[in-house]
């Protein structure tokens, strides 16, 4: 199956992705409404979020270009110094943009 990425094909893909995202989010909330949240389950949920984030970031750190490595480094340092995510994300985006503008 293939969808055209011209004209309405892009909108159709976005609509399908939106529906799938909503279904998984609402389905997760519905399924978890039947589960008693014990400290062990809460710990698992908190750890899982970190694991997913690390699984996305680590490969980019090792195989990414200079812009990706600069973004990760600046974001990490800014987060350690400021301890607020929004300025850290902004600094990382700016670092990636500057590196790609001047080096690539």
Phi and psi in radians as a Rosetta constraint file:
Dihedral C 1 N 2 CA 2 C 2 CIRCULARHARMONIC -2.413 0.35
Dihedral N 2 CA 2 C 2 N 3 CIRCULARHARMONIC 2.525 0.35
Dihedral C 2 N 3 CA 3 C 3 CIRCULARHARMONIC -1.962 0.35
Dihedral N 3 CA 3 C 3 N 4 CIRCULARHARMONIC 2.488 0.35
Dihedral C 3 N 4 CA 4 C 4 CIRCULARHARMONIC -1.255 0.35
Dihedral N 4 CA 4 C 4 N 5 CIRCULARHARMONIC 2.358 0.35
Dihedral C 4 N 5 CA 5 C 5 CIRCULARHARMONIC -1.629 0.35
Dihedral N 5 CA 5 C 5 N 6 CIRCULARHARMONIC 0.196 0.35
Dihedral C 5 N 6 CA 6 C 6 CIRCULARHARMONIC -1.803 0.35
Dihedral N 6 CA 6 C 6 N 7 CIRCULARHARMONIC 2.624 0.35
Dihedral C 6 N 7 CA 7 C 7 CIRCULARHARMONIC 1.043 0.35
Dihedral N 7 CA 7 C 7 N 8 CIRCULARHARMONIC -2.097 0.35
Dihedral C 7 N 8 CA 8 C 8 CIRCULARHARMONIC -1.473 0.35
Dihedral N 8 CA 8 C 8 N 9 CIRCULARHARMONIC -0.113 0.35
Dihedral C 8 N 9 CA 9 C 9 CIRCULARHARMONIC -1.092 0.35
Dihedral N 9 CA 9 C 9 N 10 CIRCULARHARMONIC -0.680 0.35
Dihedral C 9 N 10 CA 10 C 10 CIRCULARHARMONIC -1.138 0.35
Dihedral N 10 CA 10 C 10 N 11 CIRCULARHARMONIC -0.755 0.35
Dihedral C 10 N 11 CA 11 C 11 CIRCULARHARMONIC -1.124 0.35
Dihedral N 11 CA 11 C 11 N 12 CIRCULARHARMONIC -0.644 0.35
Dihedral C 11 N 12 CA 12 C 12 CIRCULARHARMONIC -1.129 0.35
Dihedral N 12 CA 12 C 12 N 13 CIRCULARHARMONIC -0.749 0.35
Dihedral C 12 N 13 CA 13 C 13 CIRCULARHARMONIC -1.091 0.35
Dihedral N 13 CA 13 C 13 N 14 CIRCULARHARMONIC -0.771 0.35
Dihedral C 13 N 14 CA 14 C 14 CIRCULARHARMONIC -1.093 0.35
Dihedral N 14 CA 14 C 14 N 15 CIRCULARHARMONIC -0.732 0.35
Dihedral C 14 N 15 CA 15 C 15 CIRCULARHARMONIC -1.107 0.35
Dihedral N 15 CA 15 C 15 N 16 CIRCULARHARMONIC -0.743 0.35
Dihedral C 15 N 16 CA 16 C 16 CIRCULARHARMONIC -1.122 0.35
Dihedral N 16 CA 16 C 16 N 17 CIRCULARHARMONIC -0.778 0.35
Dihedral C 16 N 17 CA 17 C 17 CIRCULARHARMONIC -1.109 0.35
Dihedral N 17 CA 17 C 17 N 18 CIRCULARHARMONIC -0.638 0.35
Dihedral C 17 N 18 CA 18 C 18 CIRCULARHARMONIC -1.107 0.35
Dihedral N 18 CA 18 C 18 N 19 CIRCULARHARMONIC -0.798 0.35
Dihedral C 18 N 19 CA 19 C 19 CIRCULARHARMONIC -1.121 0.35
Dihedral N 19 CA 19 C 19 N 20 CIRCULARHARMONIC -0.722 0.35
Dihedral C 19 N 20 CA 20 C 20 CIRCULARHARMONIC -1.129 0.35
Dihedral N 20 CA 20 C 20 N 21 CIRCULARHARMONIC -0.745 0.35
Dihedral C 20 N 21 CA 21 C 21 CIRCULARHARMONIC -1.089 0.35
Dihedral N 21 CA 21 C 21 N 22 CIRCULARHARMONIC -0.807 0.35
Dihedral C 21 N 22 CA 22 C 22 CIRCULARHARMONIC -1.089 0.35
Dihedral N 22 CA 22 C 22 N 23 CIRCULARHARMONIC -0.730 0.35
Dihedral C 22 N 23 CA 23 C 23 CIRCULARHARMONIC -1.093 0.35
Dihedral N 23 CA 23 C 23 N 24 CIRCULARHARMONIC -0.731 0.35
Dihedral C 23 N 24 CA 24 C 24 CIRCULARHARMONIC -1.225 0.35
Dihedral N 24 CA 24 C 24 N 25 CIRCULARHARMONIC -0.675 0.35
Dihedral C 24 N 25 CA 25 C 25 CIRCULARHARMONIC -1.183 0.35
Dihedral N 25 CA 25 C 25 N 26 CIRCULARHARMONIC -0.856 0.35
Dihedral C 25 N 26 CA 26 C 26 CIRCULARHARMONIC -1.163 0.35
Dihedral N 26 CA 26 C 26 N 27 CIRCULARHARMONIC -0.646 0.35
Dihedral C 26 N 27 CA 27 C 27 CIRCULARHARMONIC -1.117 0.35
Dihedral N 27 CA 27 C 27 N 28 CIRCULARHARMONIC -0.681 0.35
Dihedral C 27 N 28 CA 28 C 28 CIRCULARHARMONIC -1.122 0.35
Dihedral N 28 CA 28 C 28 N 29 CIRCULARHARMONIC -0.751 0.35
Dihedral C 28 N 29 CA 29 C 29 CIRCULARHARMONIC -1.124 0.35
Dihedral N 29 CA 29 C 29 N 30 CIRCULARHARMONIC -0.735 0.35
Dihedral C 29 N 30 CA 30 C 30 CIRCULARHARMONIC -1.095 0.35
Dihedral N 30 CA 30 C 30 N 31 CIRCULARHARMONIC -0.807 0.35
Dihedral C 30 N 31 CA 31 C 31 CIRCULARHARMONIC -1.125 0.35
Dihedral N 31 CA 31 C 31 N 32 CIRCULARHARMONIC -0.708 0.35
Dihedral C 31 N 32 CA 32 C 32 CIRCULARHARMONIC -1.270 0.35
Dihedral N 32 CA 32 C 32 N 33 CIRCULARHARMONIC -0.256 0.35
Dihedral C 32 N 33 CA 33 C 33 CIRCULARHARMONIC -1.195 0.35
Dihedral N 33 CA 33 C 33 N 34 CIRCULARHARMONIC -0.291 0.35
Dihedral C 33 N 34 CA 34 C 34 CIRCULARHARMONIC -1.659 0.35
Dihedral N 34 CA 34 C 34 N 35 CIRCULARHARMONIC -0.035 0.35
Dihedral C 34 N 35 CA 35 C 35 CIRCULARHARMONIC -1.906 0.35
Dihedral N 35 CA 35 C 35 N 36 CIRCULARHARMONIC 2.274 0.35
Dihedral C 35 N 36 CA 36 C 36 CIRCULARHARMONIC -1.340 0.35
Dihedral N 36 CA 36 C 36 N 37 CIRCULARHARMONIC 2.183 0.35
Dihedral C 36 N 37 CA 37 C 37 CIRCULARHARMONIC -1.452 0.35
Dihedral N 37 CA 37 C 37 N 38 CIRCULARHARMONIC 1.735 0.35
Dihedral C 37 N 38 CA 38 C 38 CIRCULARHARMONIC -1.544 0.35
Dihedral N 38 CA 38 C 38 N 39 CIRCULARHARMONIC 2.927 0.35
Dihedral C 38 N 39 CA 39 C 39 CIRCULARHARMONIC -0.997 0.35
Dihedral N 39 CA 39 C 39 N 40 CIRCULARHARMONIC -0.593 0.35
Dihedral C 39 N 40 CA 40 C 40 CIRCULARHARMONIC -1.172 0.35
Dihedral N 40 CA 40 C 40 N 41 CIRCULARHARMONIC -0.757 0.35
Dihedral C 40 N 41 CA 41 C 41 CIRCULARHARMONIC -1.187 0.35
Dihedral N 41 CA 41 C 41 N 42 CIRCULARHARMONIC -0.692 0.35
Dihedral C 41 N 42 CA 42 C 42 CIRCULARHARMONIC -1.078 0.35
Dihedral N 42 CA 42 C 42 N 43 CIRCULARHARMONIC -0.717 0.35
Dihedral C 42 N 43 CA 43 C 43 CIRCULARHARMONIC -1.101 0.35
Dihedral N 43 CA 43 C 43 N 44 CIRCULARHARMONIC -0.728 0.35
Dihedral C 43 N 44 CA 44 C 44 CIRCULARHARMONIC -1.064 0.35
Dihedral N 44 CA 44 C 44 N 45 CIRCULARHARMONIC -0.786 0.35
Dihedral C 44 N 45 CA 45 C 45 CIRCULARHARMONIC -1.101 0.35
Dihedral N 45 CA 45 C 45 N 46 CIRCULARHARMONIC -0.771 0.35
Dihedral C 45 N 46 CA 46 C 46 CIRCULARHARMONIC -1.124 0.35
Dihedral N 46 CA 46 C 46 N 47 CIRCULARHARMONIC -0.704 0.35
Dihedral C 46 N 47 CA 47 C 47 CIRCULARHARMONIC -1.225 0.35
Dihedral N 47 CA 47 C 47 N 48 CIRCULARHARMONIC -0.640 0.35
Dihedral C 47 N 48 CA 48 C 48 CIRCULARHARMONIC -1.090 0.35
Dihedral N 48 CA 48 C 48 N 49 CIRCULARHARMONIC -0.689 0.35
Dihedral C 48 N 49 CA 49 C 49 CIRCULARHARMONIC -1.075 0.35
Dihedral N 49 CA 49 C 49 N 50 CIRCULARHARMONIC -0.747 0.35
Dihedral C 49 N 50 CA 50 C 50 CIRCULARHARMONIC -1.157 0.35
Dihedral N 50 CA 50 C 50 N 51 CIRCULARHARMONIC -0.672 0.35
Dihedral C 50 N 51 CA 51 C 51 CIRCULARHARMONIC -1.125 0.35
Dihedral N 51 CA 51 C 51 N 52 CIRCULARHARMONIC -0.713 0.35
Dihedral C 51 N 52 CA 52 C 52 CIRCULARHARMONIC -1.137 0.35
Dihedral N 52 CA 52 C 52 N 53 CIRCULARHARMONIC -0.756 0.35
Dihedral C 52 N 53 CA 53 C 53 CIRCULARHARMONIC -1.069 0.35
Dihedral N 53 CA 53 C 53 N 54 CIRCULARHARMONIC -0.785 0.35
Dihedral C 53 N 54 CA 54 C 54 CIRCULARHARMONIC -1.135 0.35
Dihedral N 54 CA 54 C 54 N 55 CIRCULARHARMONIC -0.681 0.35
Dihedral C 54 N 55 CA 55 C 55 CIRCULARHARMONIC -1.114 0.35
Dihedral N 55 CA 55 C 55 N 56 CIRCULARHARMONIC -0.456 0.35
Dihedral C 55 N 56 CA 56 C 56 CIRCULARHARMONIC -1.477 0.35
Dihedral N 56 CA 56 C 56 N 57 CIRCULARHARMONIC -0.696 0.35
Dihedral C 56 N 57 CA 57 C 57 CIRCULARHARMONIC -1.384 0.35
Dihedral N 57 CA 57 C 57 N 58 CIRCULARHARMONIC -0.741 0.35
Dihedral C 57 N 58 CA 58 C 58 CIRCULARHARMONIC -1.042 0.35
Dihedral N 58 CA 58 C 58 N 59 CIRCULARHARMONIC -0.830 0.35
Dihedral C 58 N 59 CA 59 C 59 CIRCULARHARMONIC -1.061 0.35
Dihedral N 59 CA 59 C 59 N 60 CIRCULARHARMONIC -0.618 0.35
Dihedral C 59 N 60 CA 60 C 60 CIRCULARHARMONIC -1.179 0.35
Dihedral N 60 CA 60 C 60 N 61 CIRCULARHARMONIC -0.584 0.35
Dihedral C 60 N 61 CA 61 C 61 CIRCULARHARMONIC -1.167 0.35
Dihedral N 61 CA 61 C 61 N 62 CIRCULARHARMONIC -0.607 0.35
Dihedral C 61 N 62 CA 62 C 62 CIRCULARHARMONIC -1.561 0.35
Dihedral N 62 CA 62 C 62 N 63 CIRCULARHARMONIC -0.522 0.35
Dihedral C 62 N 63 CA 63 C 63 CIRCULARHARMONIC -2.009 0.35
Dihedral N 63 CA 63 C 63 N 64 CIRCULARHARMONIC 0.000 0.35
Dihedral C 63 N 64 CA 64 C 64 CIRCULARHARMONIC -1.353 0.35
Dihedral N 64 CA 64 C 64 N 65 CIRCULARHARMONIC 2.909 0.35
Dihedral C 64 N 65 CA 65 C 65 CIRCULARHARMONIC -1.408 0.35
Dihedral N 65 CA 65 C 65 N 66 CIRCULARHARMONIC -3.050 0.35
Dihedral C 65 N 66 CA 66 C 66 CIRCULARHARMONIC -1.087 0.35
Dihedral N 66 CA 66 C 66 N 67 CIRCULARHARMONIC -0.609 0.35
Dihedral C 66 N 67 CA 67 C 67 CIRCULARHARMONIC -1.124 0.35
Dihedral N 67 CA 67 C 67 N 68 CIRCULARHARMONIC -0.718 0.35
Dihedral C 67 N 68 CA 68 C 68 CIRCULARHARMONIC -1.175 0.35
Dihedral N 68 CA 68 C 68 N 69 CIRCULARHARMONIC -0.752 0.35
Dihedral C 68 N 69 CA 69 C 69 CIRCULARHARMONIC -1.142 0.35
Dihedral N 69 CA 69 C 69 N 70 CIRCULARHARMONIC -0.707 0.35
Dihedral C 69 N 70 CA 70 C 70 CIRCULARHARMONIC -1.109 0.35
Dihedral N 70 CA 70 C 70 N 71 CIRCULARHARMONIC -0.753 0.35
Dihedral C 70 N 71 CA 71 C 71 CIRCULARHARMONIC -1.071 0.35
Dihedral N 71 CA 71 C 71 N 72 CIRCULARHARMONIC -0.797 0.35
Dihedral C 71 N 72 CA 72 C 72 CIRCULARHARMONIC -1.120 0.35
Dihedral N 72 CA 72 C 72 N 73 CIRCULARHARMONIC -0.748 0.35
Dihedral C 72 N 73 CA 73 C 73 CIRCULARHARMONIC -1.149 0.35
Dihedral N 73 CA 73 C 73 N 74 CIRCULARHARMONIC -0.844 0.35
Dihedral C 73 N 74 CA 74 C 74 CIRCULARHARMONIC -1.147 0.35
Dihedral N 74 CA 74 C 74 N 75 CIRCULARHARMONIC -0.689 0.35
Dihedral C 74 N 75 CA 75 C 75 CIRCULARHARMONIC -1.091 0.35
Dihedral N 75 CA 75 C 75 N 76 CIRCULARHARMONIC -0.780 0.35
Dihedral C 75 N 76 CA 76 C 76 CIRCULARHARMONIC -1.112 0.35
Dihedral N 76 CA 76 C 76 N 77 CIRCULARHARMONIC -0.803 0.35
Dihedral C 76 N 77 CA 77 C 77 CIRCULARHARMONIC -1.145 0.35
Dihedral N 77 CA 77 C 77 N 78 CIRCULARHARMONIC -0.763 0.35
Dihedral C 77 N 78 CA 78 C 78 CIRCULARHARMONIC -1.105 0.35
Dihedral N 78 CA 78 C 78 N 79 CIRCULARHARMONIC -0.686 0.35
Dihedral C 78 N 79 CA 79 C 79 CIRCULARHARMONIC -1.133 0.35
Dihedral N 79 CA 79 C 79 N 80 CIRCULARHARMONIC -0.682 0.35
Dihedral C 79 N 80 CA 80 C 80 CIRCULARHARMONIC -1.184 0.35
Dihedral N 80 CA 80 C 80 N 81 CIRCULARHARMONIC -0.611 0.35
Dihedral C 80 N 81 CA 81 C 81 CIRCULARHARMONIC -1.409 0.35
Dihedral N 81 CA 81 C 81 N 82 CIRCULARHARMONIC -0.872 0.35
Dihedral C 81 N 82 CA 82 C 82 CIRCULARHARMONIC -1.544 0.35
Dihedral N 82 CA 82 C 82 N 83 CIRCULARHARMONIC -0.535 0.35
Dihedral C 82 N 83 CA 83 C 83 CIRCULARHARMONIC 1.088 0.35
Dihedral N 83 CA 83 C 83 N 84 CIRCULARHARMONIC 0.538 0.35
Dihedral C 83 N 84 CA 84 C 84 CIRCULARHARMONIC -2.333 0.35
Dihedral N 84 CA 84 C 84 N 85 CIRCULARHARMONIC 2.285 0.35
Dihedral C 84 N 85 CA 85 C 85 CIRCULARHARMONIC -1.213 0.35
Dihedral N 85 CA 85 C 85 N 86 CIRCULARHARMONIC -0.652 0.35
Dihedral C 85 N 86 CA 86 C 86 CIRCULARHARMONIC -1.107 0.35
Dihedral N 86 CA 86 C 86 N 87 CIRCULARHARMONIC -0.828 0.35
Dihedral C 86 N 87 CA 87 C 87 CIRCULARHARMONIC -1.117 0.35
Dihedral N 87 CA 87 C 87 N 88 CIRCULARHARMONIC -0.582 0.35
Dihedral C 87 N 88 CA 88 C 88 CIRCULARHARMONIC -1.152 0.35
Dihedral N 88 CA 88 C 88 N 89 CIRCULARHARMONIC -0.745 0.35
Dihedral C 88 N 89 CA 89 C 89 CIRCULARHARMONIC -1.135 0.35
Dihedral N 89 CA 89 C 89 N 90 CIRCULARHARMONIC -0.758 0.35
Dihedral C 89 N 90 CA 90 C 90 CIRCULARHARMONIC -1.077 0.35
Dihedral N 90 CA 90 C 90 N 91 CIRCULARHARMONIC -0.734 0.35
Dihedral C 90 N 91 CA 91 C 91 CIRCULARHARMONIC -1.140 0.35
Dihedral N 91 CA 91 C 91 N 92 CIRCULARHARMONIC -0.681 0.35
Dihedral C 91 N 92 CA 92 C 92 CIRCULARHARMONIC -1.128 0.35
Dihedral N 92 CA 92 C 92 N 93 CIRCULARHARMONIC -0.734 0.35
Dihedral C 92 N 93 CA 93 C 93 CIRCULARHARMONIC -1.123 0.35
Dihedral N 93 CA 93 C 93 N 94 CIRCULARHARMONIC -0.748 0.35
Dihedral C 93 N 94 CA 94 C 94 CIRCULARHARMONIC -1.103 0.35
Dihedral N 94 CA 94 C 94 N 95 CIRCULARHARMONIC -0.731 0.35
Dihedral C 94 N 95 CA 95 C 95 CIRCULARHARMONIC -1.098 0.35
Dihedral N 95 CA 95 C 95 N 96 CIRCULARHARMONIC -0.768 0.35
Dihedral C 95 N 96 CA 96 C 96 CIRCULARHARMONIC -1.091 0.35
Dihedral N 96 CA 96 C 96 N 97 CIRCULARHARMONIC -0.743 0.35
Dihedral C 96 N 97 CA 97 C 97 CIRCULARHARMONIC -1.113 0.35
Dihedral N 97 CA 97 C 97 N 98 CIRCULARHARMONIC -0.759 0.35
Dihedral C 97 N 98 CA 98 C 98 CIRCULARHARMONIC -1.141 0.35
Dihedral N 98 CA 98 C 98 N 99 CIRCULARHARMONIC -0.770 0.35
Dihedral C 98 N 99 CA 99 C 99 CIRCULARHARMONIC -1.109 0.35
Dihedral N 99 CA 99 C 99 N 100 CIRCULARHARMONIC -0.772 0.35
Dihedral C 99 N 100 CA 100 C 100 CIRCULARHARMONIC -1.212 0.35
Dihedral N 100 CA 100 C 100 N 101 CIRCULARHARMONIC -0.554 0.35
Dihedral C 100 N 101 CA 101 C 101 CIRCULARHARMONIC -1.223 0.35
Dihedral N 101 CA 101 C 101 N 102 CIRCULARHARMONIC -0.748 0.35
Dihedral C 101 N 102 CA 102 C 102 CIRCULARHARMONIC -1.556 0.35
Dihedral N 102 CA 102 C 102 N 103 CIRCULARHARMONIC -0.487 0.35
Dihedral C 102 N 103 CA 103 C 103 CIRCULARHARMONIC -1.833 0.35
Dihedral N 103 CA 103 C 103 N 104 CIRCULARHARMONIC -0.555 0.35
